[in-house]
């Protein structure tokens, strides 16, 4: 899997709480940096899926 470019991560925010996202694990997921929210979003074929319905709780 290709990793996301750092500049892409700077642009992305959690759709639920608007906090920044960080690469989680081997960059197949993006995790919300807000501990109160904490949603984890999948990355499929190099494309972040930033839908709250597709996110999971850690």
C-alpha distance matrix in Angstrom:
0.0 3.8 6.4 9.4 12.5 15.3 17.7 15.8 16.0 19.7 20.3 19.0 21.4 21.8 23.6 25.9 27.3 26.0 24.9 21.9 18.5 16.4 13.0 13.5 12.2 8.7 8.2 7.5 11.2 13.8 17.1 20.5 22.5 25.7 26.7 29.0 26.3 23.3 21.2 17.5 15.5 12.4 9.5 9.0 7.2 6.9 10.6 12.4 14.9 17.9 20.4 22.6 23.1 19.4 19.3 20.3 22.5 21.3
3.8 0.0 3.8 6.6 9.1 12.3 14.4 12.9 13.6 17.1 17.8 17.0 19.9 20.9 22.8 25.4 26.5 24.8 23.6 20.4 17.3 15.3 12.2 13.7 13.1 9.7 8.3 8.9 11.9 13.5 17.1 20.1 21.7 25.2 26.6 29.0 26.4 23.5 21.6 18.1 16.0 13.4 10.0 10.1 8.0 6.1 9.7 11.7 14.9 17.5 20.5 22.9 23.9 20.4 20.2 21.6 23.7 22.6
6.4 3.8 0.0 3.8 6.4 9.0 11.6 10.3 10.5 13.9 15.1 14.4 17.1 18.4 20.7 23.2 23.8 22.0 20.5 17.1 14.1 11.9 8.9 11.0 10.9 8.0 5.9 7.9 10.1 11.0 14.3 17.1 18.4 22.0 23.5 26.1 23.7 20.8 19.4 16.1 14.4 12.5 9.5 11.0 10.0 7.0 9.8 10.7 14.3 16.2 19.5 21.5 23.0 19.7 18.9 20.2 21.9 20.6
9.4 6.6 3.8 0.0 3.8 6.4 8.4 6.6 7.1 10.5 11.4 11.0 14.0 15.8 18.0 20.8 21.3 19.1 17.8 14.4 11.7 10.3 8.3 11.3 12.4 10.4 7.2 9.3 10.2 9.9 13.2 15.4 16.7 20.2 22.2 24.6 22.1 19.6 18.2 15.3 13.3 12.2 9.2 11.2 10.6 6.9 8.4 8.9 12.7 14.0 17.6 19.8 21.7 18.8 17.9 19.7 21.4 20.6
12.5 9.1 6.4 3.8 0.0 3.8 5.5 5.4 6.8 9.1 10.5 11.3 14.7 17.1 19.5 22.4 22.4 19.7 18.4 14.7 12.8 11.5 10.3 13.8 15.1 13.2 10.4 12.9 13.6 12.6 15.4 17.1 17.7 21.2 23.6 26.1 23.8 21.6 20.6 18.1 16.4 15.7 12.8 14.7 13.9 10.1 11.3 11.8 15.5 16.4 20.1 22.3 24.6 21.9 20.9 22.8 24.3 23.4
15.3 12.3 9.0 6.4 3.8 0.0 3.8 5.4 5.2 6.5 9.1 10.3 13.3 16.0 18.8 21.4 20.8 18.0 16.1 12.3 11.1 9.6 9.5 13.2 15.1 13.9 11.3 14.3 14.2 12.4 14.4 15.5 15.4 18.9 21.5 24.1 22.2 20.2 19.8 17.8 16.7 16.8 14.5 17.2 16.9 13.2 13.8 13.3 16.9 16.9 20.6 22.4 25.0 22.7 21.1 22.8 23.7 22.8
17.7 14.4 11.6 8.4 5.5 3.8 0.0 3.8 5.4 5.1 6.7 9.1 12.4 15.7 18.0 21.0 20.3 17.1 15.8 12.3 11.9 11.6 12.2 16.0 18.3 17.2 14.2 16.7 16.3 14.1 16.1 16.5 16.6 19.7 22.7 24.9 22.9 21.4 20.8 19.2 17.8 18.2 15.9 18.3 18.0 14.2 14.1 13.7 17.0 16.7 20.4 22.3 25.2 23.3 22.0 24.1 25.2 24.8
15.8 12.9 10.3 6.6 5.4 5.4 3.8 0.0 3.8 5.4 5.3 6.6 10.2 13.2 15.2 18.4 18.3 15.2 14.5 11.2 10.1 10.4 10.8 14.5 16.9 15.9 12.4 14.3 13.7 11.6 14.0 14.6 15.5 18.5 21.5 23.4 20.9 19.5 18.3 16.6 14.6 14.9 12.6 14.9 15.0 11.3 10.6 10.0 13.3 13.1 16.8 19.0 21.7 19.7 18.8 21.2 22.7 22.5
16.0 13.6 10.5 7.1 6.8 5.2 5.4 3.8 0.0 3.8 5.4 5.3 8.1 10.8 13.6 16.2 15.8 13.0 11.6 8.0 6.6 6.8 7.9 11.5 14.4 14.1 10.7 13.0 11.7 8.9 10.8 11.2 11.8 15.0 17.9 20.0 17.7 16.1 15.4 13.9 12.6 13.6 12.0 15.1 15.9 12.3 11.6 9.9 13.0 12.2 15.9 17.4 20.4 18.5 16.8 18.8 19.8 19.5
19.7 17.1 13.9 10.5 9.1 6.5 5.1 5.4 3.8 0.0 3.8 5.7 8.1 11.5 14.2 16.8 15.6 12.3 10.9 7.5 8.0 8.9 11.0 14.5 17.5 17.6 14.4 16.7 15.2 12.1 13.1 12.5 12.3 15.1 18.4 20.3 18.5 17.5 17.3 16.4 15.5 16.9 15.6 18.7 19.4 15.8 14.8 13.1 15.8 14.4 17.9 19.2 22.5 21.1 19.3 21.4 22.0 21.8
20.3 17.8 15.1 11.4 10.5 9.1 6.7 5.3 5.4 3.8 0.0 3.8 6.7 10.4 12.1 15.2 14.6 11.1 10.8 8.2 9.0 10.9 12.9 16.2 19.4 19.3 15.7 17.3 15.7 12.7 14.0 13.2 13.8 16.0 19.5 20.9 18.5 18.0 17.2 16.5 15.0 16.4 15.2 17.8 18.7 15.3 13.5 11.8 14.1 12.4 15.8 17.5 20.7 19.6 18.4 21.0 22.1 22.5
19.0 17.0 14.4 11.0 11.3 10.3 9.1 6.6 5.3 5.7 3.8 0.0 3.8 7.0 8.9 12.0 11.9 8.8 8.7 6.4 6.3 8.9 10.9 13.8 17.1 17.4 13.8 14.9 12.7 9.6 10.8 10.1 11.5 13.6 16.9 18.1 15.4 14.7 13.6 12.9 11.3 13.2 12.5 15.4 16.9 13.9 11.7 9.1 10.9 8.9 12.3 13.8 17.1 16.0 14.6 17.2 18.4 19.1
21.4 19.9 17.1 14.0 14.7 13.3 12.4 10.2 8.1 8.1 6.7 3.8 0.0 3.8 6.2 8.7 8.1 5.1 5.4 4.5 5.5 9.2 11.9 14.0 17.7 18.8 15.4 16.2 13.3 9.8 9.8 7.8 9.3 10.6 14.0 14.7 12.1 12.1 11.2 11.6 10.8 13.6 13.9 17.1 19.2 16.5 14.1 10.9 11.7 8.7 11.3 11.9 15.5 15.0 13.2 15.6 16.3 17.3
21.8 20.9 18.4 15.8 17.1 16.0 15.7 13.2 10.8 11.5 10.4 7.0 3.8 0.0 3.8 5.4 5.7 4.7 5.3 6.2 6.2 9.8 12.3 13.4 17.1 18.6 15.5 15.7 12.4 9.1 8.3 6.0 8.5 8.9 11.9 12.1 8.9 9.2 7.9 9.1 8.7 12.1 13.4 16.6 19.3 17.2 14.7 11.0 10.7 7.3 9.1 8.7 12.4 12.3 10.1 12.4 13.0 14.5
23.6 22.8 20.7 18.0 19.5 18.8 18.0 15.2 13.6 14.2 12.1 8.9 6.2 3.8 0.0 3.8 5.9 5.6 8.2 9.7 9.9 13.5 15.5 16.6 20.0 21.4 18.2 17.8 14.6 11.9 11.5 9.4 12.1 11.8 14.6 13.9 10.5 11.6 9.6 11.0 10.0 13.1 14.6 17.1 20.0 18.3 15.2 11.8 10.4 6.6 7.1 6.8 10.5 11.3 10.1 13.0 14.1 16.4
25.9 25.4 23.2 20.8 22.4 21.4 21.0 18.4 16.2 16.8 15.2 12.0 8.7 5.4 3.8 0.0 3.8 6.1 8.3 10.9 11.3 14.7 17.0 17.3 20.8 22.7 19.9 19.4 15.9 13.3 11.8 9.2 11.7 10.3 12.5 11.0 7.7 9.8 8.3 10.9 11.0 14.6 16.8 19.4 22.6 21.2 18.3 14.6 13.0 9.3 8.8 6.7 10.2 11.8 10.0 12.0 12.3 15.0
27.3 26.5 23.8 21.3 22.4 20.8 20.3 18.3 15.8 15.6 14.6 11.9 8.1 5.7 5.9 3.8 0.0 3.8 5.6 9.0 10.5 14.0 16.9 17.5 21.2 23.3 20.6 20.8 17.1 14.0 12.0 8.6 9.9 7.9 10.7 9.3 6.9 9.5 9.5 12.3 13.1 16.8 18.7 21.8 24.7 22.8 20.2 16.5 15.6 11.9 12.2 10.3 13.9 15.1 12.8 14.3 13.8 15.8
26.0 24.8 22.0 19.1 19.7 18.0 17.1 15.2 13.0 12.3 11.1 8.8 5.1 4.7 5.6 6.1 3.8 0.0 3.8 6.6 8.9 12.6 15.8 17.2 21.0 22.6 19.6 20.2 16.8 13.4 12.1 8.8 9.8 9.0 12.5 12.1 9.9 11.5 11.3 13.3 13.3 16.8 18.0 21.0 23.6 21.3 18.6 15.2 14.9 11.3 12.6 11.8 15.6 16.3 14.2 16.2 16.2 17.8
24.9 23.6 20.5 17.8 18.4 16.1 15.8 14.5 11.6 10.9 10.8 8.7 5.4 5.3 8.2 8.3 5.6 3.8 0.0 3.8 6.6 9.9 13.4 14.7 18.5 20.5 17.7 18.8 15.5 11.8 9.9 6.5 6.3 6.1 9.9 10.5 8.9 9.7 10.5 12.2 13.0 16.4 17.5 21.0 23.5 20.9 18.8 15.3 15.7 12.6 14.4 13.4 17.2 17.3 14.5 15.9 15.4 16.2
21.9 20.4 17.1 14.4 14.7 12.3 12.3 11.2 8.0 7.5 8.2 6.4 4.5 6.2 9.7 10.9 9.0 6.6 3.8 0.0 3.8 6.8 10.4 12.5 16.2 17.7 14.9 16.5 13.5 9.7 8.6 6.3 5.9 7.8 11.3 13.0 11.2 10.8 11.3 11.8 12.2 15.1 15.6 19.1 21.2 18.3 16.6 13.4 14.7 12.2 14.8 14.7 18.3 17.5 14.9 16.4 16.2 16.4
18.5 17.3 14.1 11.7 12.8 11.1 11.9 10.1 6.6 8.0 9.0 6.3 5.5 6.2 9.9 11.3 10.5 8.9 6.6 3.8 0.0 3.8 6.9 8.9 12.7 14.1 11.2 12.7 9.8 6.0 5.4 4.7 5.7 8.6 11.4 13.4 11.2 9.6 9.5 8.9 9.1 11.7 12.1 15.8 18.0 15.2 13.9 10.6 12.2 10.3 13.2 13.3 16.6 15.2 12.5 13.9 14.1 13.9
16.4 15.3 11.9 10.3 11.5 9.6 11.6 10.4 6.8 8.9 10.9 8.9 9.2 9.8 13.5 14.7 14.0 12.6 9.9 6.8 3.8 0.0 3.8 6.2 9.6 11.1 8.7 11.0 8.6 5.5 5.4 6.5 6.7 10.4 12.3 15.0 13.3 10.8 11.0 9.5 10.1 11.8 11.9 15.6 17.4 14.6 14.2 11.5 13.6 12.7 15.7 16.0 18.8 16.8 14.0 14.8 14.8 13.7
13.0 12.2 8.9 8.3 10.3 9.5 12.2 10.8 7.9 11.0 12.9 10.9 11.9 12.3 15.5 17.0 16.9 15.8 13.4 10.4 6.9 3.8 0.0 3.8 6.6 7.4 5.0 7.7 6.2 4.7 6.3 9.0 9.9 13.5 14.7 17.6 15.6 12.6 12.1 9.5 9.7 10.1 9.7 13.2 14.8 12.1 12.6 10.5 13.0 13.1 16.2 16.8 19.1 16.4 14.0 14.6 15.1 13.5
13.5 13.7 11.0 11.3 13.8 13.2 16.0 14.5 11.5 14.5 16.2 13.8 14.0 13.4 16.6 17.3 17.5 17.2 14.7 12.5 8.9 6.2 3.8 0.0 3.8 6.3 5.5 7.1 5.3 5.2 5.6 9.1 10.2 13.4 13.7 16.6 14.7 11.2 10.9 8.0 9.2 9.6 10.2 13.6 15.6 13.7 14.3 12.0 13.8 14.1 16.5 16.5 18.3 15.6 12.8 12.5 12.7 10.5
12.2 13.1 10.9 12.4 15.1 15.1 18.3 16.9 14.4 17.5 19.4 17.1 17.7 17.1 20.0 20.8 21.2 21.0 18.5 16.2 12.7 9.6 6.6 3.8 0.0 3.8 5.5 6.9 6.8 8.4 9.2 12.8 13.7 16.8 16.6 19.5 17.9 14.2 13.8 10.6 11.7 11.0 11.3 14.1 15.7 14.3 15.7 14.1 15.9 16.9 19.1 19.3 20.6 17.5 15.1 14.2 14.5 11.8
8.7 9.7 8.0 10.4 13.2 13.9 17.2 15.9 14.1 17.6 19.3 17.4 18.8 18.6 21.4 22.7 23.3 22.6 20.5 17.7 14.1 11.1 7.4 6.3 3.8 0.0 3.8 5.6 7.4 9.6 11.6 15.2 16.3 19.6 19.9 22.8 20.8 17.3 16.4 12.9 12.9 11.3 10.4 12.5 13.3 11.9 14.1 13.4 15.7 17.4 19.9 20.8 21.9 18.4 16.7 16.5 17.4 15.1
8.2 8.3 5.9 7.2 10.4 11.3 14.2 12.4 10.7 14.4 15.7 13.8 15.4 15.5 18.2 19.9 20.6 19.6 17.7 14.9 11.2 8.7 5.0 5.5 5.5 3.8 0.0 3.8 5.1 6.7 9.5 13.0 14.5 17.9 18.8 21.4 19.1 15.8 14.5 11.1 10.3 8.9 7.4 10.1 11.1 9.1 10.7 9.8 12.5 14.0 16.9 18.1 19.5 16.2 14.6 15.1 16.5 14.9
7.5 8.9 7.9 9.3 12.9 14.3 16.7 14.3 13.0 16.7 17.3 14.9 16.2 15.7 17.8 19.4 20.8 20.2 18.8 16.5 12.7 11.0 7.7 7.1 6.9 5.6 3.8 0.0 3.8 7.1 10.1 13.7 16.0 18.9 19.6 21.7 19.0 15.9 13.8 10.1 8.7 6.2 5.0 7.2 8.9 8.0 9.5 8.7 10.5 12.7 15.0 16.4 17.1 13.5 12.5 13.1 15.1 13.9
11.2 11.9 10.1 10.2 13.6 14.2 16.3 13.7 11.7 15.2 15.7 12.7 13.3 12.4 14.6 15.9 17.1 16.8 15.5 13.5 9.8 8.6 6.2 5.3 6.8 7.4 5.1 3.8 0.0 3.8 6.5 10.0 12.7 15.3 16.0 18.0 15.3 12.2 10.1 6.4 5.4 4.4 5.2 8.6 11.3 10.0 10.1 7.8 9.1 10.3 12.6 13.3 14.6 11.3 9.5 10.1 11.8 11.0
13.8 13.5 11.0 9.9 12.6 12.4 14.1 11.6 8.9 12.1 12.7 9.6 9.8 9.1 11.9 13.3 14.0 13.4 11.8 9.7 6.0 5.5 4.7 5.2 8.4 9.6 6.7 7.1 3.8 0.0 3.8 6.8 9.4 12.2 13.5 15.6 12.8 10.0 8.4 5.6 5.0 6.4 7.1 10.9 13.4 11.4 10.7 7.6 9.1 9.0 11.7 12.2 14.4 11.8 9.4 10.5 11.7 11.1
17.1 17.1 14.3 13.2 15.4 14.4 16.1 14.0 10.8 13.1 14.0 10.8 9.8 8.3 11.5 11.8 12.0 12.1 9.9 8.6 5.4 5.4 6.3 5.6 9.2 11.6 9.5 10.1 6.5 3.8 0.0 3.8 6.3 8.8 9.8 12.0 9.6 6.5 6.0 4.3 6.3 8.9 10.6 14.3 17.1 15.1 14.3 10.9 11.6 10.5 12.6 12.0 14.5 12.6 9.3 9.5 9.5 8.7
20.5 20.1 17.1 15.4 17.1 15.5 16.5 14.6 11.2 12.5 13.2 10.1 7.8 6.0 9.4 9.2 8.6 8.8 6.5 6.3 4.7 6.5 9.0 9.1 12.8 15.2 13.0 13.7 10.0 6.8 3.8 0.0 3.8 5.5 7.5 9.2 6.8 5.0 5.5 6.3 8.2 11.6 13.4 17.0 19.8 17.7 16.3 12.6 13.0 10.8 12.6 11.4 14.5 13.6 10.2 10.7 10.1 10.1
22.5 21.7 18.4 16.7 17.7 15.4 16.6 15.5 11.8 12.3 13.8 11.5 9.3 8.5 12.1 11.7 9.9 9.8 6.3 5.9 5.7 6.7 9.9 10.2 13.7 16.3 14.5 16.0 12.7 9.4 6.3 3.8 0.0 3.8 6.1 8.8 8.0 6.5 8.7 9.6 11.8 14.9 16.4 20.1 22.7 20.2 19.1 15.7 16.5 14.3 16.2 15.0 18.2 17.4 13.9 14.0 12.7 12.0
25.7 25.2 22.0 20.2 21.2 18.9 19.7 18.5 15.0 15.1 16.0 13.6 10.6 8.9 11.8 10.3 7.9 9.0 6.1 7.8 8.6 10.4 13.5 13.4 16.8 19.6 17.9 18.9 15.3 12.2 8.8 5.5 3.8 0.0 3.8 5.5 5.4 5.7 8.6 10.9 13.4 16.9 18.9 22.5 25.3 23.1 21.6 17.9 18.1 15.4 16.6 14.6 17.9 17.8 14.3 14.2 12.3 12.3
26.7 26.6 23.5 22.2 23.6 21.5 22.7 21.5 17.9 18.4 19.5 16.9 14.0 11.9 14.6 12.5 10.7 12.5 9.9 11.3 11.4 12.3 14.7 13.7 16.6 19.9 18.8 19.6 16.0 13.5 9.8 7.5 6.1 3.8 0.0 3.8 5.4 5.0 8.8 11.2 14.4 17.8 20.2 23.7 26.8 24.9 23.6 20.0 19.9 17.5 18.3 15.9 18.6 18.5 14.8 13.6 10.9 10.4
29.0 29.0 26.1 24.6 26.1 24.1 24.9 23.4 20.0 20.3 20.9 18.1 14.7 12.1 13.9 11.0 9.3 12.1 10.5 13.0 13.4 15.0 17.6 16.6 19.5 22.8 21.4 21.7 18.0 15.6 12.0 9.2 8.8 5.5 3.8 0.0 3.8 6.0 9.0 12.3 15.3 18.9 21.7 25.0 28.3 26.6 24.9 21.1 20.4 17.7 17.8 14.8 17.5 18.1 14.6 13.6 10.8 11.5
26.3 26.4 23.7 22.1 23.8 22.2 22.9 20.9 17.7 18.5 18.5 15.4 12.1 8.9 10.5 7.7 6.9 9.9 8.9 11.2 11.2 13.3 15.6 14.7 17.9 20.8 19.1 19.0 15.3 12.8 9.6 6.8 8.0 5.4 5.4 3.8 0.0 3.8 5.7 9.3 11.9 15.6 18.4 21.6 25.0 23.5 21.5 17.7 16.7 14.0 14.0 11.1 13.8 14.5 11.0 10.6 8.5 10.0
23.3 23.5 20.8 19.6 21.6 20.2 21.4 19.5 16.1 17.5 18.0 14.7 12.1 9.2 11.6 9.8 9.5 11.5 9.7 10.8 9.6 10.8 12.6 11.2 14.2 17.3 15.8 15.9 12.2 10.0 6.5 5.0 6.5 5.7 5.0 6.0 3.8 0.0 3.8 6.5 9.8 13.2 16.0 19.3 22.6 21.1 19.7 16.0 15.4 13.3 13.8 11.4 13.9 13.5 9.8 8.7 6.6 6.9
21.2 21.6 19.4 18.2 20.6 19.8 20.8 18.3 15.4 17.3 17.2 13.6 11.2 7.9 9.6 8.3 9.5 11.3 10.5 11.3 9.5 11.0 12.1 10.9 13.8 16.4 14.5 13.8 10.1 8.4 6.0 5.5 8.7 8.6 8.8 9.0 5.7 3.8 0.0 3.8 6.5 10.1 13.1 16.2 19.7 18.6 16.8 13.1 12.0 10.1 10.3 8.1 10.4 9.7 6.0 5.7 5.1 6.8
17.5 18.1 16.1 15.3 18.1 17.8 19.2 16.6 13.9 16.4 16.5 12.9 11.6 9.1 11.0 10.9 12.3 13.3 12.2 11.8 8.9 9.5 9.5 8.0 10.6 12.9 11.1 10.1 6.4 5.6 4.3 6.3 9.6 10.9 11.2 12.3 9.3 6.5 3.8 0.0 3.8 6.8 9.8 13.0 16.3 15.3 14.0 10.6 10.0 9.2 10.2 9.1 10.9 8.8 5.4 5.3 6.2 6.6
15.5 16.0 14.4 13.3 16.4 16.7 17.8 14.6 12.6 15.5 15.0 11.3 10.8 8.7 10.0 11.0 13.1 13.3 13.0 12.2 9.1 10.1 9.7 9.2 11.7 12.9 10.3 8.7 5.4 5.0 6.3 8.2 11.8 13.4 14.4 15.3 11.9 9.8 6.5 3.8 0.0 3.8 6.7 9.7 13.2 12.3 10.6 7.1 6.2 6.1 7.5 7.9 9.5 6.8 4.6 6.7 9.1 10.1
12.4 13.4 12.5 12.2 15.7 16.8 18.2 14.9 13.6 16.9 16.4 13.2 13.6 12.1 13.1 14.6 16.8 16.8 16.4 15.1 11.7 11.8 10.1 9.6 11.0 11.3 8.9 6.2 4.4 6.4 8.9 11.6 14.9 16.9 17.8 18.9 15.6 13.2 10.1 6.8 3.8 0.0 3.8 6.3 9.8 9.6 8.5 6.2 5.7 7.7 9.2 10.5 11.0 7.5 6.9 8.6 11.5 12.0
9.5 10.0 9.5 9.2 12.8 14.5 15.9 12.6 12.0 15.6 15.2 12.5 13.9 13.4 14.6 16.8 18.7 18.0 17.5 15.6 12.1 11.9 9.7 10.2 11.3 10.4 7.4 5.0 5.2 7.1 10.6 13.4 16.4 18.9 20.2 21.7 18.4 16.0 13.1 9.8 6.7 3.8 0.0 3.8 6.6 5.8 5.3 4.2 5.8 8.6 11.0 13.2 13.9 10.5 10.4 12.4 15.1 15.3
9.0 10.1 11.0 11.2 14.7 17.2 18.3 14.9 15.1 18.7 17.8 15.4 17.1 16.6 17.1 19.4 21.8 21.0 21.0 19.1 15.8 15.6 13.2 13.6 14.1 12.5 10.1 7.2 8.6 10.9 14.3 17.0 20.1 22.5 23.7 25.0 21.6 19.3 16.2 13.0 9.7 6.3 3.8 0.0 3.8 5.3 5.2 6.4 7.0 10.7 12.4 15.0 14.9 11.3 12.4 14.5 17.6 18.0
7.2 8.0 10.0 10.6 13.9 16.9 18.0 15.0 15.9 19.4 18.7 16.9 19.2 19.3 20.0 22.6 24.7 23.6 23.5 21.2 18.0 17.4 14.8 15.6 15.7 13.3 11.1 8.9 11.3 13.4 17.1 19.8 22.7 25.3 26.8 28.3 25.0 22.6 19.7 16.3 13.2 9.8 6.6 3.8 0.0 3.8 5.5 8.4 10.0 13.5 15.6 18.4 18.5 15.0 16.1 18.2 21.3 21.3
6.9 6.1 7.0 6.9 10.1 13.2 14.2 11.3 12.3 15.8 15.3 13.9 16.5 17.2 18.3 21.2 22.8 21.3 20.9 18.3 15.2 14.6 12.1 13.7 14.3 11.9 9.1 8.0 10.0 11.4 15.1 17.7 20.2 23.1 24.9 26.6 23.5 21.1 18.6 15.3 12.3 9.6 5.8 5.3 3.8 0.0 3.8 6.6 9.5 12.4 15.2 18.1 18.9 15.6 16.0 18.2 20.9 20.8
10.6 9.7 9.8 8.4 11.3 13.8 14.1 10.6 11.6 14.8 13.5 11.7 14.1 14.7 15.2 18.3 20.2 18.6 18.8 16.6 13.9 14.2 12.6 14.3 15.7 14.1 10.7 9.5 10.1 10.7 14.3 16.3 19.1 21.6 23.6 24.9 21.5 19.7 16.8 14.0 10.6 8.5 5.3 5.2 5.5 3.8 0.0 3.8 6.3 9.2 11.9 15.1 16.0 13.1 13.9 16.7 19.6 20.1
12.4 11.7 10.7 8.9 11.8 13.3 13.7 10.0 9.9 13.1 11.8 9.1 10.9 11.0 11.8 14.6 16.5 15.2 15.3 13.4 10.6 11.5 10.5 12.0 14.1 13.4 9.8 8.7 7.8 7.6 10.9 12.6 15.7 17.9 20.0 21.1 17.7 16.0 13.1 10.6 7.1 6.2 4.2 6.4 8.4 6.6 3.8 0.0 3.8 5.9 9.1 11.8 13.3 10.6 10.7 13.6 16.3 17.0
14.9 14.9 14.3 12.7 15.5 16.9 17.0 13.3 13.0 15.8 14.1 10.9 11.7 10.7 10.4 13.0 15.6 14.9 15.7 14.7 12.2 13.6 13.0 13.8 15.9 15.7 12.5 10.5 9.1 9.1 11.6 13.0 16.5 18.1 19.9 20.4 16.7 15.4 12.0 10.0 6.2 5.7 5.8 7.0 10.0 9.5 6.3 3.8 0.0 3.8 5.8 8.9 9.8 7.2 8.2 11.6 14.7 16.2
17.9 17.5 16.2 14.0 16.4 16.9 16.7 13.1 12.2 14.4 12.4 8.9 8.7 7.3 6.6 9.3 11.9 11.3 12.6 12.2 10.3 12.7 13.1 14.1 16.9 17.4 14.0 12.7 10.3 9.0 10.5 10.8 14.3 15.4 17.5 17.7 14.0 13.3 10.1 9.2 6.1 7.7 8.6 10.7 13.5 12.4 9.2 5.9 3.8 0.0 3.8 6.5 8.7 7.4 7.5 11.1 13.7 15.6
20.4 20.5 19.5 17.6 20.1 20.6 20.4 16.8 15.9 17.9 15.8 12.3 11.3 9.1 7.1 8.8 12.2 12.6 14.4 14.8 13.2 15.7 16.2 16.5 19.1 19.9 16.9 15.0 12.6 11.7 12.6 12.6 16.2 16.6 18.3 17.8 14.0 13.8 10.3 10.2 7.5 9.2 11.0 12.4 15.6 15.2 11.9 9.1 5.8 3.8 0.0 3.8 5.3 5.3 6.5 10.2 13.0 15.7
22.6 22.9 21.5 19.8 22.3 22.4 22.3 19.0 17.4 19.2 17.5 13.8 11.9 8.7 6.8 6.7 10.3 11.8 13.4 14.7 13.3 16.0 16.8 16.5 19.3 20.8 18.1 16.4 13.3 12.2 12.0 11.4 15.0 14.6 15.9 14.8 11.1 11.4 8.1 9.1 7.9 10.5 13.2 15.0 18.4 18.1 15.1 11.8 8.9 6.5 3.8 0.0 3.8 5.4 5.1 8.2 10.4 13.5
23.1 23.9 23.0 21.7 24.6 25.0 25.2 21.7 20.4 22.5 20.7 17.1 15.5 12.4 10.5 10.2 13.9 15.6 17.2 18.3 16.6 18.8 19.1 18.3 20.6 21.9 19.5 17.1 14.6 14.4 14.5 14.5 18.2 17.9 18.6 17.5 13.8 13.9 10.4 10.9 9.5 11.0 13.9 14.9 18.5 18.9 16.0 13.3 9.8 8.7 5.3 3.8 0.0 3.8 5.6 8.2 11.0 14.3
19.4 20.4 19.7 18.8 21.9 22.7 23.3 19.7 18.5 21.1 19.6 16.0 15.0 12.3 11.3 11.8 15.1 16.3 17.3 17.5 15.2 16.8 16.4 15.6 17.5 18.4 16.2 13.5 11.3 11.8 12.6 13.6 17.4 17.8 18.5 18.1 14.5 13.5 9.7 8.8 6.8 7.5 10.5 11.3 15.0 15.6 13.1 10.6 7.2 7.4 5.3 5.4 3.8 0.0 3.8 6.7 10.3 12.9
19.3 20.2 18.9 17.9 20.9 21.1 22.0 18.8 16.8 19.3 18.4 14.6 13.2 10.1 10.1 10.0 12.8 14.2 14.5 14.9 12.5 14.0 14.0 12.8 15.1 16.7 14.6 12.5 9.5 9.4 9.3 10.2 13.9 14.3 14.8 14.6 11.0 9.8 6.0 5.4 4.6 6.9 10.4 12.4 16.1 16.0 13.9 10.7 8.2 7.5 6.5 5.1 5.6 3.8 0.0 3.8 7.0 9.5
20.3 21.6 20.2 19.7 22.8 22.8 24.1 21.2 18.8 21.4 21.0 17.2 15.6 12.4 13.0 12.0 14.3 16.2 15.9 16.4 13.9 14.8 14.6 12.5 14.2 16.5 15.1 13.1 10.1 10.5 9.5 10.7 14.0 14.2 13.6 13.6 10.6 8.7 5.7 5.3 6.7 8.6 12.4 14.5 18.2 18.2 16.7 13.6 11.6 11.1 10.2 8.2 8.2 6.7 3.8 0.0 3.8 6.4
22.5 23.7 21.9 21.4 24.3 23.7 25.2 22.7 19.8 22.0 22.1 18.4 16.3 13.0 14.1 12.3 13.8 16.2 15.4 16.2 14.1 14.8 15.1 12.7 14.5 17.4 16.5 15.1 11.8 11.7 9.5 10.1 12.7 12.3 10.9 10.8 8.5 6.6 5.1 6.2 9.1 11.5 15.1 17.6 21.3 20.9 19.6 16.3 14.7 13.7 13.0 10.4 11.0 10.3 7.0 3.8 0.0 3.8
21.3 22.6 20.6 20.6 23.4 22.8 24.8 22.5 19.5 21.8 22.5 19.1 17.3 14.5 16.4 15.0 15.8 17.8 16.2 16.4 13.9 13.7 13.5 10.5 11.8 15.1 14.9 13.9 11.0 11.1 8.7 10.1 12.0 12.3 10.4 11.5 10.0 6.9 6.8 6.6 10.1 12.0 15.3 18.0 21.3 20.8 20.1 17.0 16.2 15.6 15.7 13.5 14.3 12.9 9.5 6.4 3.8 0.0
